[in-house]
Amino acid sequence: MPERGTVAARSPYHDLVDEPYEPLGDDEPLRDEEKAALRQDLVDVQVLKEVLGPKGIKGAVFYCPDCNEDHFLAWDLLAGNLQELLEAGESPVHEPAFEPDPDEYVSWDYARGFLDGYESFEQEELMEPIGRLVTELQGRGMRLDEIKGLLAHSGLQWPADDGSVGGHPSS
Ligand SMILES: [Zn+2]
């Protein structure tokens, strides 16, 4: 016998209603988009560790309203927490601070902002070779729409929105 009428509360349209910041219920399983976001976070943490780790940044700092203090999480610990959240659907216990050096931690907002800049930098680096590839393919008689289709099929981005080729301003 259901204890709290959870079955009735879960209408067939539950998952269709777009409420991205709906707080999680007690034993509500993670929704697909939440799992996808967590997986993306996991990937981001790995990239951040690879990119920021060598610069002496050991992890990220999060303000925790429950403890009313900042939690310093090294990249591996953060990845472990995300993994646990993904698998178990609940936040892990709050890790006690281990006398971290605040200079070695960045805010998650900073980390995400850094990641955005890092990825767009990589994207820009890609633009020039793609532009050359487009020119080369044109030289071999491919039509622009064919080339566009080829790029899209390969998951690559068209060099310029206006359709021009190699129009990337010199840096
Ligand atoms: Zn806490």
Backbone and ligand atoms as CSV (ligand in chain L), in Angstrom:
chain,resi,resn,atom,element,x,y,z
A,1,MET,N,N,0.846,-1.212,0.000
A,1,MET,CA,C,0.000,0.000,0.000
A,1,MET,C,C,0.878,1.257,0.000
A,2,PRO,N,N,0.615,2.187,-0.942
A,2,PRO,CA,C,1.460,3.397,-0.993
A,2,PRO,C,C,1.289,4.219,0.271
A,3,GLU,N,N,2.406,4.726,0.786
A,3,GLU,CA,C,2.352,5.426,2.065
A,3,GLU,C,C,1.899,6.872,1.911
A,4,ARG,N,N,2.325,7.511,0.836
A,4,ARG,CA,C,2.069,8.947,0.748
A,4,ARG,C,C,1.396,9.339,-0.565
A,5,GLY,N,N,0.780,8.368,-1.200
A,5,GLY,CA,C,0.071,8.682,-2.434
A,5,GLY,C,C,0.982,9.195,-3.531
A,6,THR,N,N,2.207,8.692,-3.587
A,6,THR,CA,C,3.168,9.195,-4.566
A,6,THR,C,C,2.770,8.816,-5.992
A,7,VAL,N,N,2.094,7.699,-6.119
A,7,VAL,CA,C,1.725,7.248,-7.454
A,7,VAL,C,C,0.747,8.228,-8.093
A,8,ALA,N,N,-0.256,8.608,-7.312
A,8,ALA,CA,C,-1.256,9.528,-7.835
A,8,ALA,C,C,-0.638,10.890,-8.124
A,9,ALA,N,N,0.352,11.273,-7.308
A,9,ALA,CA,C,0.956,12.596,-7.467
A,9,ALA,C,C,1.745,12.672,-8.773
A,10,ARG,N,N,2.160,11.522,-9.302
A,10,ARG,CA,C,2.998,11.520,-10.489
A,10,ARG,C,C,2.124,11.352,-11.724
A,11,SER,N,N,1.662,12.460,-12.251
A,11,SER,CA,C,0.794,12.405,-13.416
A,11,SER,C,C,1.603,12.008,-14.644
A,12,PRO,N,N,0.912,11.534,-15.679
A,12,PRO,CA,C,1.637,11.164,-16.903
A,12,PRO,C,C,2.394,12.348,-17.504
A,13,TYR,N,N,1.988,13.554,-17.146
A,13,TYR,CA,C,2.605,14.745,-17.747
A,13,TYR,C,C,3.758,15.279,-16.901
A,14,HIS,N,N,4.025,14.580,-15.799
A,14,HIS,CA,C,5.036,15.066,-14.856
A,14,HIS,C,C,6.343,15.423,-15.567
A,15,ASP,N,N,6.813,14.515,-16.401
A,15,ASP,CA,C,8.121,14.721,-17.023
A,15,ASP,C,C,8.076,15.700,-18.185
A,16,LEU,N,N,6.867,16.037,-18.625
A,16,LEU,CA,C,6.751,16.951,-19.755
A,16,LEU,C,C,6.744,18.397,-19.298
A,17,VAL,N,N,6.430,18.602,-18.028
A,17,VAL,CA,C,6.382,19.965,-17.497
A,17,VAL,C,C,7.805,20.465,-17.297
A,18,ASP,N,N,8.105,21.581,-17.897
A,18,ASP,CA,C,9.467,22.092,-17.852
A,18,ASP,C,C,9.671,22.955,-16.616
A,19,GLU,N,N,10.212,22.346,-15.591
A,19,GLU,CA,C,10.509,23.083,-14.358
A,19,GLU,C,C,11.936,22.756,-13.953
A,20,PRO,N,N,12.886,23.429,-14.605
A,20,PRO,CA,C,14.287,23.032,-14.452
A,20,PRO,C,C,14.813,23.132,-13.018
A,21,TYR,N,N,14.271,24.027,-12.240
A,21,TYR,CA,C,14.842,24.204,-10.897
A,21,TYR,C,C,13.933,23.679,-9.802
A,22,GLU,N,N,13.067,22.782,-10.190
A,22,GLU,CA,C,12.193,22.149,-9.208
A,22,GLU,C,C,13.052,21.389,-8.198
A,23,PRO,N,N,12.866,21.688,-6.909
A,23,PRO,CA,C,13.666,20.985,-5.920
A,23,PRO,C,C,13.340,19.489,-5.922
A,24,LEU,N,N,14.335,18.692,-5.641
A,24,LEU,CA,C,14.118,17.258,-5.641
A,24,LEU,C,C,13.291,16.847,-4.435
A,25,GLY,N,N,12.376,15.946,-4.650
A,25,GLY,CA,C,11.617,15.387,-3.538
A,25,GLY,C,C,12.489,14.420,-2.763
A,26,ASP,N,N,11.930,13.869,-1.721
A,26,ASP,CA,C,12.705,13.000,-0.836
A,26,ASP,C,C,13.330,11.823,-1.586
A,27,ASP,N,N,12.483,11.031,-2.208
A,27,ASP,CA,C,13.031,9.877,-2.905
A,27,ASP,C,C,12.659,9.912,-4.382
A,28,GLU,N,N,12.553,11.107,-4.898
A,28,GLU,CA,C,12.291,11.274,-6.326
A,28,GLU,C,C,13.562,10.909,-7.089
A,29,PRO,N,N,13.466,9.997,-8.046
A,29,PRO,CA,C,14.680,9.685,-8.818
A,29,PRO,C,C,15.106,10.869,-9.670
A,30,LEU,N,N,16.386,10.951,-9.962
A,30,LEU,CA,C,16.885,12.029,-10.814
A,30,LEU,C,C,16.253,11.919,-12.189
A,31,ARG,N,N,15.891,13.069,-12.728
A,31,ARG,CA,C,15.335,13.061,-14.072
A,31,ARG,C,C,16.470,13.005,-15.095
A,32,ASP,N,N,16.119,12.648,-16.309
A,32,ASP,CA,C,17.137,12.461,-17.339
A,32,ASP,C,C,17.977,13.710,-17.547
A,33,GLU,N,N,17.298,14.885,-17.562
A,33,GLU,CA,C,18.048,16.109,-17.824
A,33,GLU,C,C,18.977,16.445,-16.665
A,34,GLU,N,N,18.555,16.037,-15.452
A,34,GLU,CA,C,19.423,16.261,-14.299
A,34,GLU,C,C,20.643,15.350,-14.364
A,35,LYS,N,N,20.393,14.114,-14.787
A,35,LYS,CA,C,21.521,13.194,-14.948
A,35,LYS,C,C,22.459,13.691,-16.042
A,36,ALA,N,N,21.876,14.190,-17.128
A,36,ALA,CA,C,22.697,14.706,-18.222
A,36,ALA,C,C,23.544,15.875,-17.740
A,37,ALA,N,N,22.937,16.756,-16.921
A,37,ALA,CA,C,23.677,17.910,-16.398
A,37,ALA,C,C,24.813,17.442,-15.494
A,38,LEU,N,N,24.544,16.417,-14.704
A,38,LEU,CA,C,25.584,15.898,-13.811
A,38,LEU,C,C,26.727,15.269,-14.604
A,39,ARG,N,N,26.367,14.545,-15.660
A,39,ARG,CA,C,27.415,13.940,-16.492
A,39,ARG,C,C,28.273,15.023,-17.138
A,40,GLN,N,N,27.600,16.120,-17.565
A,40,GLN,CA,C,28.341,17.227,-18.161
A,40,GLN,C,C,29.269,17.845,-17.122
A,41,ASP,N,N,28.762,17.984,-15.886
A,41,ASP,CA,C,29.593,18.520,-14.815
A,41,ASP,C,C,30.823,17.640,-14.589
A,42,LEU,N,N,30.605,16.335,-14.638
A,42,LEU,CA,C,31.719,15.396,-14.448
A,42,LEU,C,C,32.791,15.601,-15.515
A,43,VAL,N,N,32.347,15.747,-16.763
A,43,VAL,CA,C,33.289,15.992,-17.855
A,43,VAL,C,C,34.018,17.310,-17.609
A,44,ASP,N,N,33.245,18.335,-17.207
A,44,ASP,CA,C,33.844,19.649,-16.957
A,44,ASP,C,C,34.912,19.565,-15.875
A,45,VAL,N,N,34.612,18.809,-14.811
A,45,VAL,CA,C,35.566,18.703,-13.711
A,45,VAL,C,C,36.863,18.055,-14.189
A,46,GLN,N,N,36.737,17.045,-15.047
A,46,GLN,CA,C,37.949,16.396,-15.565
A,46,GLN,C,C,38.780,17.376,-16.388
A,47,VAL,N,N,38.093,18.168,-17.216
A,47,VAL,CA,C,38.807,19.158,-18.037
A,47,VAL,C,C,39.466,20.197,-17.131
A,48,LEU,N,N,38.712,20.652,-16.127
A,48,LEU,CA,C,39.244,21.665,-15.214
A,48,LEU,C,C,40.479,21.132,-14.484
A,49,LYS,N,N,40.407,19.871,-14.080
A,49,LYS,CA,C,41.547,19.284,-13.374
A,49,LYS,C,C,42.775,19.260,-14.285
A,50,GLU,N,N,42.565,18.878,-15.549
A,50,GLU,CA,C,43.679,18.803,-16.494
A,50,GLU,C,C,44.256,20.166,-16.815
A,51,VAL,N,N,43.354,21.176,-16.907
A,51,VAL,CA,C,43.797,22.495,-17.347
A,51,VAL,C,C,44.283,23.348,-16.174
A,52,LEU,N,N,43.520,23.335,-15.067
A,52,LEU,CA,C,43.846,24.202,-13.936
A,52,LEU,C,C,44.793,23.528,-12.938
A,53,GLY,N,N,44.753,22.202,-12.883
A,53,GLY,CA,C,45.623,21.481,-11.952
A,53,GLY,C,C,47.087,21.865,-12.094
A,54,PRO,N,N,47.610,21.832,-13.335
A,54,PRO,CA,C,49.019,22.213,-13.525
A,54,PRO,C,C,49.302,23.667,-13.157
A,55,LYS,N,N,48.254,24.507,-13.101
A,55,LYS,CA,C,48.446,25.908,-12.719
A,55,LYS,C,C,48.392,26.080,-11.200
A,56,GLY,N,N,48.243,24.991,-10.468
A,56,GLY,CA,C,48.241,25.064,-9.016
A,56,GLY,C,C,46.863,25.231,-8.400
A,57,ILE,N,N,45.816,25.136,-9.231
A,57,ILE,CA,C,44.452,25.194,-8.709
A,57,ILE,C,C,44.007,23.769,-8.408
A,58,LYS,N,N,43.757,23.508,-7.134
A,58,LYS,CA,C,43.505,22.126,-6.725
A,58,LYS,C,C,42.041,21.728,-6.775
A,59,GLY,N,N,41.156,22.723,-6.814
A,59,GLY,CA,C,39.739,22.370,-6.815
A,59,GLY,C,C,38.873,23.608,-6.778
A,60,ALA,N,N,37.604,23.399,-6.420
A,60,ALA,CA,C,36.649,24.500,-6.396
A,60,ALA,C,C,36.072,24.643,-4.998
A,61,VAL,N,N,35.625,25.861,-4.716
A,61,VAL,CA,C,35.030,26.128,-3.407
A,61,VAL,C,C,33.547,26.409,-3.589
A,62,PHE,N,N,32.726,25.817,-2.736
A,62,PHE,CA,C,31.274,25.989,-2.793
A,62,PHE,C,C,30.776,26.497,-1.456
A,63,TYR,N,N,29.904,27.489,-1.511
A,63,TYR,CA,C,29.262,27.900,-0.270
A,63,TYR,C,C,28.158,26.909,0.046
A,64,CYS,N,N,28.132,26.427,1.269
A,64,CYS,CA,C,27.125,25.443,1.663
A,64,CYS,C,C,26.159,26.070,2.661
A,65,PRO,N,N,24.903,26.262,2.249
A,65,PRO,CA,C,23.931,26.881,3.152
A,65,PRO,C,C,23.629,26.008,4.366
A,66,ASP,N,N,23.784,24.690,4.233
A,66,ASP,CA,C,23.520,23.797,5.369
A,66,ASP,C,C,24.518,24.018,6.489
A,67,CYS,N,N,25.785,24.120,6.126
A,67,CYS,CA,C,26.847,24.270,7.121
A,67,CYS,C,C,27.157,25.738,7.367
A,68,ASN,N,N,26.601,26.620,6.520
A,68,ASN,CA,C,26.874,28.045,6.611
A,68,ASN,C,C,28.363,28.341,6.520
A,69,GLU,N,N,29.037,27.617,5.641
A,69,GLU,CA,C,30.452,27.880,5.423
A,69,GLU,C,C,30.854,27.379,4.042
A,70,ASP,N,N,32.060,27.755,3.617
A,70,ASP,CA,C,32.559,27.313,2.322
A,70,ASP,C,C,33.107,25.894,2.430
A,71,HIS,N,N,32.831,25.093,1.408
A,71,HIS,CA,C,33.435,23.763,1.337
A,71,HIS,C,C,34.468,23.772,0.217
A,72,PHE,N,N,35.666,23.334,0.539
A,72,PHE,CA,C,36.727,23.249,-0.472
A,72,PHE,C,C,36.783,21.818,-0.982
A,73,LEU,N,N,36.571,21.660,-2.281
A,73,LEU,CA,C,36.563,20.313,-2.852
A,73,LEU,C,C,37.641,20.203,-3.926
A,74,ALA,N,N,38.591,19.307,-3.683
A,74,ALA,CA,C,39.589,19.021,-4.723
A,74,ALA,C,C,38.887,18.384,-5.909
A,75,TRP,N,N,39.518,18.500,-7.091
A,75,TRP,CA,C,38.853,18.024,-8.320
A,75,TRP,C,C,38.395,16.572,-8.192
A,76,ASP,N,N,39.260,15.707,-7.670
A,76,ASP,CA,C,38.904,14.295,-7.566
A,76,ASP,C,C,37.733,14.081,-6.619
A,77,LEU,N,N,37.757,14.812,-5.503
A,77,LEU,CA,C,36.675,14.702,-4.534
A,77,LEU,C,C,35.367,15.204,-5.140
A,78,LEU,N,N,35.465,16.314,-5.854
A,78,LEU,CA,C,34.290,16.880,-6.517
A,78,LEU,C,C,33.724,15.891,-7.539
A,79,ALA,N,N,34.615,15.281,-8.319
A,79,ALA,CA,C,34.171,14.294,-9.306
A,79,ALA,C,C,33.510,13.111,-8.599
A,80,GLY,N,N,34.092,12.695,-7.467
A,80,GLY,CA,C,33.529,11.586,-6.706
A,80,GLY,C,C,32.137,11.914,-6.192
A,81,ASN,N,N,31.970,13.153,-5.696
A,81,ASN,CA,C,30.668,13.584,-5.206
A,81,ASN,C,C,29.625,13.592,-6.315
A,82,LEU,N,N,30.026,14.093,-7.479
A,82,LEU,CA,C,29.100,14.142,-8.618
A,82,LEU,C,C,28.713,12.727,-9.036
A,83,GLN,N,N,29.704,11.846,-9.048
A,83,GLN,CA,C,29.461,10.457,-9.421
A,83,GLN,C,C,28.462,9.819,-8.448
A,84,GLU,N,N,28.665,10.094,-7.168
A,84,GLU,CA,C,27.790,9.537,-6.145
A,84,GLU,C,C,26.371,10.072,-6.290
A,85,LEU,N,N,26.298,11.380,-6.557
A,85,LEU,CA,C,24.994,12.014,-6.752
A,85,LEU,C,C,24.290,11.395,-7.958
A,86,LEU,N,N,25.078,11.111,-8.987
A,86,LEU,CA,C,24.529,10.536,-10.215
A,86,LEU,C,C,24.010,9.121,-9.973
A,87,GLU,N,N,24.759,8.358,-9.199
A,87,GLU,CA,C,24.408,6.954,-8.997
A,87,GLU,C,C,23.398,6.756,-7.880
A,88,ALA,N,N,23.591,7.467,-6.779
A,88,ALA,CA,C,22.737,7.246,-5.612
A,88,ALA,C,C,21.581,8.241,-5.557
A,89,GLY,N,N,21.701,9.354,-6.304
A,89,GLY,CA,C,20.629,10.333,-6.317
A,89,GLY,C,C,20.580,11.198,-5.075
A,90,GLU,N,N,21.620,11.156,-4.264
A,90,GLU,CA,C,21.622,12.012,-3.082
A,90,GLU,C,C,23.011,12.600,-2.855
A,91,SER,N,N,23.013,13.763,-2.219
A,91,SER,CA,C,24.291,14.411,-1.962
A,91,SER,C,C,25.071,13.615,-0.930
A,92,PRO,N,N,26.362,13.477,-1.158
A,92,PRO,CA,C,27.189,12.792,-0.178
A,92,PRO,C,C,27.313,13.611,1.100
A,93,VAL,N,N,27.841,13.003,2.133
A,93,VAL,CA,C,28.042,13.731,3.384
A,93,VAL,C,C,28.979,14.900,3.160
A,94,HIS,N,N,28.854,15.905,3.992
A,94,HIS,CA,C,29.702,17.090,3.850
A,94,HIS,C,C,31.106,16.774,4.336
A,95,GLU,N,N,32.046,16.992,3.445
A,95,GLU,CA,C,33.426,16.694,3.786
A,95,GLU,C,C,33.958,17.771,4.726
A,96,PRO,N,N,34.620,17.354,5.781
A,96,PRO,CA,C,35.244,18.358,6.651
A,96,PRO,C,C,36.412,19.026,5.936
A,97,ALA,N,N,36.608,20.302,6.222
A,97,ALA,CA,C,37.741,21.004,5.618
A,97,ALA,C,C,39.030,20.443,6.190
A,98,PHE,N,N,40.061,20.452,5.367
A,98,PHE,CA,C,41.350,19.919,5.815
A,98,PHE,C,C,42.398,21.012,5.734
A,99,GLU,N,N,42.047,22.176,6.279
A,99,GLU,CA,C,42.934,23.331,6.241
A,99,GLU,C,C,43.413,23.615,4.827
A,100,PRO,N,N,42.469,23.838,3.911
A,100,PRO,CA,C,42.873,24.113,2.527
A,100,PRO,C,C,43.411,25.534,2.388
A,101,ASP,N,N,44.236,25.741,1.403
A,101,ASP,CA,C,44.715,27.075,1.079
A,101,ASP,C,C,43.724,27.688,0.086
A,102,PRO,N,N,42.971,28.728,0.522
A,102,PRO,CA,C,41.948,29.307,-0.364
A,102,PRO,C,C,42.509,29.763,-1.697
A,103,ASP,N,N,43.796,30.095,-1.742
A,103,ASP,CA,C,44.401,30.530,-3.005
A,103,ASP,C,C,44.441,29.411,-4.030
A,104,GLU,N,N,44.313,28.181,-3.549
A,104,GLU,CA,C,44.420,27.044,-4.463
A,104,GLU,C,C,43.054,26.560,-4.947
A,105,TYR,N,N,42.009,27.316,-4.561
A,105,TYR,CA,C,40.663,26.924,-4.980
A,105,TYR,C,C,39.959,28.097,-5.658
A,106,VAL,N,N,39.171,27.781,-6.659
A,106,VAL,CA,C,38.406,28.819,-7.345
A,106,VAL,C,C,36.918,28.532,-7.143
A,107,SER,N,N,36.102,29.574,-7.273
A,107,SER,CA,C,34.664,29.364,-7.174
A,107,SER,C,C,34.188,28.573,-8.388
A,108,TRP,N,N,33.088,27.870,-8.223
A,108,TRP,CA,C,32.555,27.075,-9.334
A,108,TRP,C,C,32.173,27.993,-10.490
A,109,ASP,N,N,31.644,29.180,-10.155
A,109,ASP,CA,C,31.304,30.148,-11.203
A,109,ASP,C,C,32.539,30.524,-12.015
A,110,TYR,N,N,33.630,30.775,-11.294
A,110,TYR,CA,C,34.871,31.113,-11.987
A,110,TYR,C,C,35.313,29.954,-12.873
A,111,ALA,N,N,35.227,28.737,-12.305
A,111,ALA,CA,C,35.658,27.556,-13.051
A,111,ALA,C,C,34.836,27.398,-14.330
A,112,ARG,N,N,33.505,27.575,-14.202
A,112,ARG,CA,C,32.654,27.436,-15.376
A,112,ARG,C,C,32.953,28.531,-16.401
A,113,GLY,N,N,33.176,29.749,-15.912
A,113,GLY,CA,C,33.505,30.846,-16.808
A,113,GLY,C,C,34.820,30.583,-17.530
A,114,PHE,N,N,35.773,30.054,-16.771
A,114,PHE,CA,C,37.063,29.713,-17.362
A,114,PHE,C,C,36.880,28.672,-18.458
A,115,LEU,N,N,36.036,27.691,-18.149
A,115,LEU,CA,C,35.779,26.604,-19.091
A,115,LEU,C,C,35.145,27.144,-20.371
A,116,ASP,N,N,34.189,28.069,-20.233
A,116,ASP,CA,C,33.547,28.654,-21.408
A,116,ASP,C,C,34.582,29.342,-22.290
A,117,GLY,N,N,35.458,30.131,-21.659
A,117,GLY,CA,C,36.488,30.830,-22.410
A,117,GLY,C,C,37.455,29.856,-23.053
A,118,TYR,N,N,37.786,28.801,-22.307
A,118,TYR,CA,C,38.727,27.804,-22.793
A,118,TYR,C,C,38.167,27.102,-24.022
A,119,GLU,N,N,36.866,26.742,-23.952
A,119,GLU,CA,C,36.260,26.015,-25.058
A,119,GLU,C,C,36.087,26.908,-26.284
A,120,SER,N,N,35.724,28.179,-26.071
A,120,SER,CA,C,35.564,29.047,-27.234
A,120,SER,C,C,36.927,29.338,-27.850
A,121,PHE,N,N,37.967,29.357,-27.008
A,121,PHE,CA,C,39.323,29.515,-27.535
A,121,PHE,C,C,39.657,28.333,-28.437
A,122,GLU,N,N,39.363,27.130,-27.948
A,122,GLU,CA,C,39.620,25.941,-28.755
A,122,GLU,C,C,38.824,25.991,-30.053
A,123,GLN,N,N,37.582,26.456,-29.955
A,123,GLN,CA,C,36.728,26.538,-31.130
A,123,GLN,C,C,37.342,27.499,-32.156
A,124,GLU,N,N,37.853,28.637,-31.666
A,124,GLU,CA,C,38.480,29.602,-32.577
A,124,GLU,C,C,39.713,29.016,-33.235
A,125,GLU,N,N,40.482,28.258,-32.443
A,125,GLU,CA,C,41.667,27.619,-32.997
A,125,GLU,C,C,41.297,26.675,-34.136
A,126,LEU,N,N,40.111,26.086,-34.020
A,126,LEU,CA,C,39.651,25.144,-35.040
A,126,LEU,C,C,39.215,25.849,-36.313
A,127,MET,N,N,38.767,27.099,-36.182
A,127,MET,CA,C,38.151,27.787,-37.309
A,127,MET,C,C,39.077,27.875,-38.510
A,128,GLU,N,N,40.332,28.186,-38.266
A,128,GLU,CA,C,41.238,28.399,-39.386
A,128,GLU,C,C,41.450,27.131,-40.217
A,129,PRO,N,N,41.783,26.006,-39.559
A,129,PRO,CA,C,41.908,24.761,-40.343
A,129,PRO,C,C,40.630,24.403,-41.081
A,130,ILE,N,N,39.480,24.628,-40.456
A,130,ILE,CA,C,38.220,24.298,-41.129
A,130,ILE,C,C,38.049,25.181,-42.356
A,131,GLY,N,N,38.397,26.463,-42.203
A,131,GLY,CA,C,38.317,27.368,-43.343
A,131,GLY,C,C,39.181,26.886,-44.500
A,132,ARG,N,N,40.385,26.415,-44.168
A,132,ARG,CA,C,41.285,25.898,-45.211
A,132,ARG,C,C,40.705,24.644,-45.852
A,133,LEU,N,N,40.092,23.794,-45.005
A,133,LEU,CA,C,39.478,22.570,-45.522
A,133,LEU,C,C,38.360,22.908,-46.501
A,134,VAL,N,N,37.546,23.896,-46.127
A,134,VAL,CA,C,36.440,24.302,-46.999
A,134,VAL,C,C,36.988,24.779,-48.341
A,135,THR,N,N,38.024,25.613,-48.292
A,135,THR,CA,C,38.631,26.119,-49.528
A,135,THR,C,C,39.148,24.975,-50.385
A,136,GLU,N,N,39.795,24.013,-49.719
A,136,GLU,CA,C,40.352,22.856,-50.416
A,136,GLU,C,C,39.255,22.046,-51.104
A,137,LEU,N,N,38.171,21.798,-50.365
A,137,LEU,CA,C,37.078,20.993,-50.914
A,137,LEU,C,C,36.404,21.724,-52.076
A,138,GLN,N,N,36.300,23.054,-51.926
A,138,GLN,CA,C,35.735,23.843,-53.025
A,138,GLN,C,C,36.599,23.695,-54.265
A,139,GLY,N,N,37.911,23.721,-54.048
A,139,GLY,CA,C,38.859,23.577,-55.144
A,139,GLY,C,C,38.709,22.244,-55.856
A,140,ARG,N,N,38.202,21.248,-55.125
A,140,ARG,CA,C,38.002,19.924,-55.726
A,140,ARG,C,C,36.596,19.775,-56.299
A,141,GLY,N,N,35.884,20.885,-56.346
A,141,GLY,CA,C,34.606,20.875,-57.040
A,141,GLY,C,C,33.390,20.580,-56.187
A,142,MET,N,N,33.567,20.556,-54.866
A,142,MET,CA,C,32.391,20.330,-54.021
A,142,MET,C,C,31.585,21.617,-53.893
A,143,ARG,N,N,30.259,21.462,-53.891
A,143,ARG,CA,C,29.412,22.630,-53.696
A,143,ARG,C,C,29.390,23.003,-52.207
A,144,LEU,N,N,29.122,24.293,-51.962
A,144,LEU,CA,C,29.124,24.772,-50.580
A,144,LEU,C,C,28.129,24.024,-49.709
A,145,ASP,N,N,26.938,23.736,-50.282
A,145,ASP,CA,C,25.954,23.055,-49.445
A,145,ASP,C,C,26.386,21.626,-49.131
A,146,GLU,N,N,27.132,21.012,-50.068
A,146,GLU,CA,C,27.682,19.679,-49.788
A,146,GLU,C,C,28.714,19.748,-48.664
A,147,ILE,N,N,29.558,20.784,-48.746
A,147,ILE,CA,C,30.605,20.946,-47.726
A,147,ILE,C,C,29.975,21.213,-46.363
A,148,LYS,N,N,28.947,22.072,-46.371
A,148,LYS,CA,C,28.252,22.351,-45.115
A,148,LYS,C,C,27.700,21.066,-44.507
A,149,GLY,N,N,27.094,20.236,-45.383
A,149,GLY,CA,C,26.535,18.974,-44.909
A,149,GLY,C,C,27.616,18.068,-44.343
A,150,LEU,N,N,28.766,18.057,-45.030
A,150,LEU,CA,C,29.891,17.231,-44.584
A,150,LEU,C,C,30.376,17.683,-43.207
A,151,LEU,N,N,30.524,19.004,-43.050
A,151,LEU,CA,C,30.985,19.548,-41.766
A,151,LEU,C,C,29.997,19.217,-40.663
A,152,ALA,N,N,28.712,19.435,-40.948
A,152,ALA,CA,C,27.689,19.175,-39.943
A,152,ALA,C,C,27.703,17.707,-39.560
A,153,HIS,N,N,27.890,16.847,-40.572
A,153,HIS,CA,C,27.917,15.410,-40.326
A,153,HIS,C,C,29.097,15.029,-39.441
A,154,SER,N,N,30.179,15.791,-39.546
A,154,SER,CA,C,31.377,15.507,-38.752
A,154,SER,C,C,31.347,16.216,-37.412
A,155,GLY,N,N,30.269,16.926,-37.151
A,155,GLY,CA,C,30.164,17.639,-35.881
A,155,GLY,C,C,31.009,18.892,-35.842
A,156,LEU,N,N,31.392,19.401,-37.003
A,156,LEU,CA,C,32.199,20.620,-37.058
A,156,LEU,C,C,31.317,21.819,-37.381
A,157,GLN,N,N,31.810,22.990,-36.997
A,157,GLN,CA,C,31.011,24.187,-37.167
A,157,GLN,C,C,31.441,24.925,-38.425
A,158,TRP,N,N,30.460,25.437,-39.138
A,158,TRP,CA,C,30.748,26.261,-40.306
A,158,TRP,C,C,31.565,27.460,-39.859
A,159,PRO,N,N,32.655,27.812,-40.575
A,159,PRO,CA,C,33.574,28.847,-40.109
A,159,PRO,C,C,32.932,30.200,-39.822
A,160,ALA,N,N,32.015,30.638,-40.671
A,160,ALA,CA,C,31.437,31.962,-40.439
A,160,ALA,C,C,29.947,31.923,-40.735
A,161,ASP,N,N,29.189,32.665,-39.934
A,161,ASP,CA,C,27.744,32.650,-40.081
A,161,ASP,C,C,27.297,33.238,-41.413
A,162,ASP,N,N,28.066,34.198,-41.943
A,162,ASP,CA,C,27.654,34.851,-43.178
A,162,ASP,C,C,28.020,34.027,-44.417
A,163,GLY,N,N,28.585,32.834,-44.184
A,163,GLY,CA,C,28.868,31.961,-45.307
A,163,GLY,C,C,30.211,32.224,-45.953
A,164,SER,N,N,30.895,33.275,-45.541
A,164,SER,CA,C,32.210,33.546,-46.126
A,164,SER,C,C,33.216,32.535,-45.599
A,165,VAL,N,N,34.246,32.313,-46.358
A,165,VAL,CA,C,35.243,31.310,-46.009
A,165,VAL,C,C,36.552,31.990,-45.621
A,166,GLY,N,N,37.121,31.557,-44.533
A,166,GLY,CA,C,38.415,32.091,-44.120
A,166,GLY,C,C,38.336,33.544,-43.689
A,167,GLY,N,N,37.139,33.972,-43.286
A,167,GLY,CA,C,36.968,35.362,-42.919
A,167,GLY,C,C,37.289,35.656,-41.472
A,168,HIS,N,N,37.956,34.745,-40.817
A,168,HIS,CA,C,38.276,34.946,-39.398
A,168,HIS,C,C,39.301,36.072,-39.265
A,169,PRO,N,N,38.961,37.105,-38.506
A,169,PRO,CA,C,39.903,38.235,-38.369
A,169,PRO,C,C,41.221,37.775,-37.756
A,170,SER,N,N,42.307,38.314,-38.253
A,170,SER,CA,C,43.606,37.896,-37.741
A,170,SER,C,C,43.755,38.363,-36.308
A,171,SER,N,N,44.436,37.552,-35.503
A,171,SER,CA,C,44.585,37.899,-34.105
A,171,SER,C,C,45.894,38.606,-33.867
L,1,ZN,ZN,ZN,27.939,21.519,4.111
